[in-house]
């Protein structure tokens, strides 16, 4: 029998792929220039880059704001503080893609809350958007394959944003590979 593997198999098998997800209830997300980050990845190590692999989102509940999904970034350095670019950060625990094995992530991930002292900047619009402001019959999903085109370098924070602040709640997952510099 021939063995076939996925495109991220080598990195996943090496224990270098991680997945961060919201709680099942989901979360809203800010406009790209907002300061209230609700779903993001912060590279706090000086020895690794985070290569973004994919993003998935599905509508959970609430009133939807019409607008596009994106990724914003902010240079935050390595510390939280009143005068720092990042004044608060609620940590979540990403899972290693090598289910039941592998090391812990070297990055910090928030599935719910972080506060910037100044707004972020849109880095990439992913092409998925909400076209109506009410829940409609059918499945509302967003999937984006970064294909390695965004690398989160040390001291950078990337977060999910919208072209407008989102009031609806979305269940989301982000995956990344941690690669030595």
C-alpha positions in Angstrom: 0.0 0.0 0.0 1.4 3.4 -1.0 1.4 6.1 1.7 0.2 9.6 0.7 0.5 12.6 3.0 -0.8 16.1 3.2 1.3 19.2 2.2 2.2 20.0 5.8 3.0 16.4 6.8 6.8 16.9 7.4 6.3 19.9 9.7 3.3 18.3 11.5 5.1 15.0 12.0 8.1 16.9 13.4 5.7 18.5 16.0 6.1 22.0 14.6 2.5 22.8 13.5 0.1 24.3 16.0 -3.7 25.1 15.9 -5.3 27.9 17.9 -9.1 27.9 18.2 -11.9 30.0 19.8 -14.3 28.4 22.3 -17.3 26.8 20.7 -19.4 30.0 21.2 -17.0 32.0 19.0 -16.0 35.6 19.2 -16.4 38.9 17.3 -13.4 40.7 15.9 -12.4 44.3 15.4 -11.9 46.5 12.4 -8.3 46.4 11.2 -7.4 49.6 13.0 -9.1 48.6 16.2 -7.3 48.1 19.6 -9.5 45.3 21.0 -7.9 42.1 19.6 -10.1 39.0 20.0 -8.2 36.3 18.1 -4.5 36.6 17.4 -1.0 35.2 17.5 2.0 37.0 19.1 5.5 35.8 18.4 7.3 36.3 21.7 10.4 34.2 20.9 13.6 35.4 19.3 14.5 32.1 17.8 11.5 31.1 15.7 9.2 32.5 13.0 5.5 31.5 12.8 4.5 30.7 9.2 0.8 31.0 8.8 -0.8 28.0 7.2 -4.6 28.4 7.2 -7.6 30.1 8.8 -11.1 28.8 9.2 -14.2 30.5 10.4 -17.9 29.7 10.7 -20.8 31.9 11.8 -22.1 31.0 15.3 -24.6 33.7 16.4 -25.5 37.3 16.7 -26.1 40.2 14.2 -23.6 40.1 11.4 -21.8 43.2 10.2 -21.3 43.3 6.5 -17.6 43.4 5.6 -14.5 41.4 4.6 -12.3 39.1 6.8 -8.7 40.1 7.1 -5.4 39.8 9.0 -3.9 42.8 10.7 -0.6 43.2 12.4 1.2 45.3 14.9 4.8 45.4 16.1 4.4 44.7 19.9 7.9 43.8 21.0 8.1 41.2 23.7 6.5 42.6 26.9 3.1 43.7 28.1 2.8 47.1 29.9 0.9 50.3 30.2 3.2 52.2 27.9 3.9 49.2 25.7 2.2 48.6 22.3 0.3 45.7 24.0 -1.3 46.5 27.4 -3.2 43.2 28.0 -3.2 39.7 26.7 -5.3 36.7 27.6 -3.5 33.5 26.8 -5.1 30.4 25.2 -3.5 27.1 24.7 -2.9 26.1 21.1 -2.8 22.4 20.2 0.1 20.6 18.5 -0.9 19.2 15.1 0.8 16.0 16.1 -2.3 15.1 18.2 -1.5 13.7 21.6 2.2 14.3 21.1 4.6 17.1 20.2 5.9 20.1 22.2 4.1 23.2 23.4 4.0 26.3 21.2 6.7 28.9 21.6 4.3 31.6 20.6 1.5 33.3 22.6 -2.1 32.8 21.2 -5.3 34.6 22.3 -8.7 33.1 21.5 -10.5 35.9 23.3 -8.8 39.2 24.3 -5.8 41.4 24.0 -5.5 45.2 24.0 -3.3 47.3 21.8 -2.5 50.9 22.8 -2.7 51.9 19.1 -4.7 50.2 16.4 -3.2 47.7 14.0 -2.8 47.8 10.2 -4.5 45.6 7.7 -1.9 43.2 6.3 -4.1 41.0 4.1 -7.8 40.9 3.1 -8.7 37.2 2.7 -11.5 37.6 0.2 -14.3 36.1 2.3 -17.0 38.5 3.4 -20.5 38.7 4.8 -23.0 39.7 2.2 -26.1 40.0 4.3 -26.5 41.2 7.9 -28.8 38.4 9.1 -28.3 34.7 9.5 -29.5 33.0 6.3 -30.3 29.4 5.4 -27.2 27.4 4.5 -23.7 27.1 5.7 -21.6 30.2 6.4 -17.9 29.3 6.3 -14.6 31.0 5.5 -11.4 29.1 4.7 -8.2 30.7 3.7 -4.9 29.0 2.8 -2.0 31.3 3.5 0.3 29.0 1.6 3.2 30.3 3.7 2.9 33.9 2.4 2.7 35.5 5.9 5.6 35.0 8.3 5.1 36.3 11.8 8.6 37.5 12.9 9.7 38.0 16.5 7.9 40.8 18.3 4.9 40.8 15.8 1.3 40.3 16.6 -1.2 39.2 13.9 -4.9 39.1 14.5 -8.2 38.5 12.7 -9.9 41.7 11.7 -12.7 43.0 9.5 -13.1 45.8 7.1 -15.7 46.9 9.7 -15.9 45.8 13.3 -17.8 42.5 13.5 -20.7 42.2 15.9 -21.6 38.6 14.9 -19.8 35.7 16.6 -17.6 33.3 14.7 -15.9 30.1 15.7 -12.4 30.3 14.3 -9.2 28.3 14.0 -5.7 29.4 12.9 -2.8 27.1 12.1 0.9 27.9 11.9 4.3 26.2 11.7 7.1 27.3 14.0 10.3 27.4 12.1 13.8 28.1 13.6 15.3 31.4 12.3 
